[in-house]
Amino acid sequence: MTGTGKQITGIIDVHTHPHWVQPFRRMHDMIRLAKSLGIEKLAVMGGNLGFGYRPSAPQVEQINDLTIRLLRRWPDELIGFCRLNPGLPESFLLRQIDRCFATGLFKGIKLAVWPNARSKLLDPVMRKAEELGAVVLHHCWYKTVRKYEGESDPADIADLAARFPRVRIIMAHLTGCGCRGVLDVKPFKNVYIDTSGSPAMAGMVEYGARTLGAERLLFGSDAFGRDFSAQLARVLDAGIPEAQRRMILRDNAVKLLGL
């Protein structure tokens, strides 16, 4: 429910991950919970399955195999993102993208912590994304401690966006990027931000909508690692017009992902 008391249905969550322990049972439960909160579709991107942030080629295949199986089980509820490690050989990366998108169930590519977004290792993936018209969702976070090797911050995403202006990029974790991160990517119209991140922080959705325009924000929960209701609350209770709220929760994702 929103602050106006109106129910928003058909919400699209652009950032979720399957659990690697009993993935089908847990996905069933996650979908059921999402629907109870008005979330109609989940963009699902393979997590690390315990492999860490630099999975090998066989591990990347295993991650995407699970995503494909889940998508085929719930084609109306799930939207696929192909998980890649750009540090792997270009020929493997391109085959993996082709394999995922040949199913007709994928809309995007997920890049995580390593390598950094400034790395030229990303270039073959980005060129392929441009060719396919695919969206790239990239992990991002400003940190002062416990930064992972290669982890990108918003200035790194800005560099990537400048190099590939025709590729639409979702920079993950609005509250992990903060006000500084919003300003970093403001000049790059091909960059969107999902609303996931740390526990809900008052004022960040309003700042993002005011600074970028609500059309560049997308609802993302980062479930199963985060709670749907807490992540929804940051948008539902934000001090923004109802039309902007609906844009963030649904309309922007429909347009961006071609749903």
C-alpha positions in Angstrom: 0.0 0.0 0.0 1.1 3.5 -0.7 0.8 6.5 1.6 -2.3 7.5 -0.4 -3.9 4.2 0.4 -4.0 3.0 -3.3 -2.8 -0.4 -4.2 -0.2 -0.7 -6.9 -0.3 -4.0 -8.7 1.8 -5.5 -11.4 5.1 -4.4 -9.8 8.3 -5.6 -11.5 11.4 -6.3 -9.5 14.5 -6.0 -11.7 17.0 -7.5 -9.2 16.6 -10.8 -7.6 18.6 -14.0 -7.1 17.7 -17.6 -6.8 18.9 -19.6 -3.7 21.3 -22.4 -4.5 20.0 -24.6 -1.7 16.6 -26.2 -2.7 16.3 -23.6 -5.5 12.9 -24.7 -6.8 11.2 -24.9 -3.5 12.7 -21.5 -2.4 11.8 -19.9 -5.7 8.2 -21.2 -5.4 8.0 -19.5 -1.9 9.7 -16.3 -3.2 7.2 -16.0 -6.1 4.3 -16.6 -3.8 5.5 -14.0 -1.3 6.2 -11.5 -4.1 2.7 -11.9 -5.5 1.1 -11.4 -2.1 2.8 -7.9 -2.1 1.7 -7.0 -5.7 5.0 -8.0 -7.4 4.1 -9.7 -10.6 7.5 -10.4 -12.2 11.0 -11.0 -11.0 14.1 -10.5 -13.0 16.2 -13.4 -11.8 20.0 -13.5 -12.2 22.2 -16.3 -11.1 24.0 -15.8 -7.9 27.4 -17.1 -7.1 26.3 -20.6 -6.0 29.1 -20.4 -3.5 31.7 -20.0 -6.2 32.8 -16.5 -5.3 33.0 -13.5 -7.6 35.3 -15.1 -10.2 33.5 -18.2 -11.3 35.2 -20.5 -13.8 33.7 -21.3 -17.2 32.0 -24.6 -15.9 30.7 -22.7 -12.9 29.2 -19.9 -15.0 27.5 -22.6 -17.1 26.2 -24.2 -13.9 24.8 -20.9 -12.7 23.1 -20.2 -16.0 21.8 -23.7 -16.3 19.9 -23.2 -13.0 18.5 -19.9 -14.2 17.3 -21.5 -17.4 15.6 -24.3 -15.6 13.9 -21.8 -13.3 12.8 -19.7 -16.2 11.3 -22.7 -18.0 9.4 -23.6 -14.8 8.0 -20.1 -14.3 8.1 -18.3 -17.7 5.3 -15.9 -16.7 6.8 -14.8 -13.4 10.5 -14.7 -14.2 12.7 -12.7 -16.5 16.2 -13.9 -17.2 19.6 -12.2 -16.9 22.6 -14.1 -18.0 25.4 -14.2 -15.4 28.9 -13.8 -16.8 32.5 -13.4 -15.6 34.1 -11.1 -18.3 37.6 -12.3 -17.2 36.9 -15.6 -19.1 37.8 -16.1 -22.7 35.8 -14.0 -25.2 34.7 -17.1 -27.2 33.2 -18.7 -24.1 31.4 -15.5 -23.1 29.8 -15.0 -26.5 28.7 -18.7 -26.6 27.2 -18.3 -23.2 25.3 -15.2 -24.2 24.0 -16.9 -27.3 23.0 -20.0 -25.3 21.0 -17.9 -22.8 19.3 -15.7 -25.3 18.4 -18.5 -27.7 15.8 -19.6 -25.1 13.8 -16.5 -25.6 13.5 -16.0 -21.9 16.4 -13.6 -21.3 16.3 -9.8 -21.4 19.7 -8.9 -19.9 23.2 -9.7 -18.7 24.4 -9.6 -15.1 27.9 -8.5 -14.2 29.0 -8.7 -10.6 32.1 -7.7 -8.6 35.0 -8.7 -10.8 36.5 -7.3 -13.1 36.0 -3.6 -12.5 33.7 -1.8 -14.9 36.6 0.2 -16.3 38.3 -3.0 -17.5 38.6 -3.6 -21.3 37.7 -7.2 -20.5 34.1 -6.1 -20.4 34.2 -4.8 -24.0 33.2 -8.0 -25.8 30.2 -8.5 -23.5 29.1 -4.9 -24.0 29.4 -5.1 -27.8 27.3 -8.2 -27.7 24.7 -6.5 -25.5 24.6 -3.6 -27.9 24.1 -6.0 -30.8 21.2 -7.8 -29.0 19.7 -4.7 -27.5 20.2 -6.4 -24.1 20.2 -4.5 -20.8 23.3 -4.9 -18.6 22.8 -4.9 -14.8 26.1 -4.2 -13.0 26.9 -4.5 -9.3 28.0 -1.2 -7.8 28.7 0.2 -4.4 30.7 3.1 -2.8 32.7 1.7 0.1 35.3 2.9 2.5 36.0 -0.6 4.0 35.7 -4.2 2.9 35.8 -3.4 -0.8 36.2 -6.6 -2.9 38.9 -7.0 -5.5 37.7 -5.2 -8.7 34.5 -3.9 -7.1 33.0 -1.1 -9.1 31.8 2.2 -7.7 29.5 4.6 -9.6 32.4 6.5 -11.2 33.5 3.2 -12.8 30.0 2.7 -14.1 30.1 6.2 -15.6 33.3 5.3 -17.4 31.6 2.2 -18.8 28.5 4.2 -19.9 30.7 6.7 -21.7 32.5 3.9 -23.6 29.2 2.3 -24.6 26.6 5.0 -24.9 24.1 2.8 -26.8 24.0 0.0 -24.1 21.4 0.5 -21.4 23.0 -0.1 -18.0 21.2 -0.7 -14.7 23.6 0.4 -11.9 22.6 -1.7 -8.9 22.0 -0.5 -5.4 20.8 3.1 -5.1 21.4 3.3 -1.4 24.8 1.6 -1.8 25.8 4.3 -4.3 24.3 7.2 -2.4 24.0 10.8 -3.5 27.5 10.9 -4.8 26.8 7.9 -7.0 23.6 9.5 -8.4 25.6 12.5 -9.4 28.4 10.4 -11.0 26.0 8.9 -13.6 23.6 11.8 -14.0 25.2 12.9 -17.3 24.8 9.4 -18.9 21.2 8.9 -20.1 21.9 5.2 -20.8 22.3 4.6 -17.0 19.4 3.6 -14.8 19.6 2.8 -11.1 17.7 0.1 -9.2 16.5 1.0 -5.7 18.1 -1.9 -3.9 20.9 -1.7 -1.5 21.4 -1.3 2.2 18.4 -1.2 4.6 15.8 1.4 3.5 17.2 4.9 3.9 14.8 7.9 4.0 15.1 10.4 1.2 17.2 8.5 -1.3 14.4 7.6 -3.7 13.2 11.2 -3.6 16.8 12.4 -4.3 17.2 10.0 -7.2 13.8 11.0 -8.7 14.6 14.7 -8.3 18.1 14.5 -9.6 17.9 12.0 -12.4 14.2 12.0 -13.1 11.9 9.2 -12.0 12.1 7.6 -15.5 15.7 6.4 -14.6 14.8 4.6 -11.4 13.7 1.0 -11.3 12.4 -1.1 -8.3 14.9 -3.7 -7.3 14.9 -5.7 -4.0 18.0 -7.9 -4.2 15.9 -10.8 -2.8 16.6 -13.4 -1.5 19.3 -11.4 0.2 16.9 -8.6 1.1 13.3 -8.5 2.3 10.6 -7.6 -0.3 8.5 -5.6 2.1 11.4 -3.4 3.4 12.6 -2.7 -0.1 9.1 -1.9 -1.4 8.6 0.5 1.6 11.3 2.8 0.4 9.3 3.4 -2.8 5.8 3.1 -1.5 6.4 5.6 1.3 8.7 8.0 -0.6 7.5 11.5 -0.9 7.0 11.5 -4.6 3.9 11.9 -6.9 1.8 8.7 -7.4 2.7 8.8 -11.1 6.4 8.7 -10.4 5.8 5.8 -7.9 4.2 3.7 -10.6 6.9 4.6 -13.1 9.6 3.2 -10.6 7.6 0.2 -9.6 6.4 -0.9 -13.0 6.3 1.3 -16.0 10.0 2.0 -16.4 10.8 -1.8 -16.3 8.1 -2.5 -18.9 9.7 0.0 -21.3 13.3 -0.9 -20.6 12.9 -4.7 -20.8 10.3 -4.7 -23.6 7.7 -6.5 -21.6 
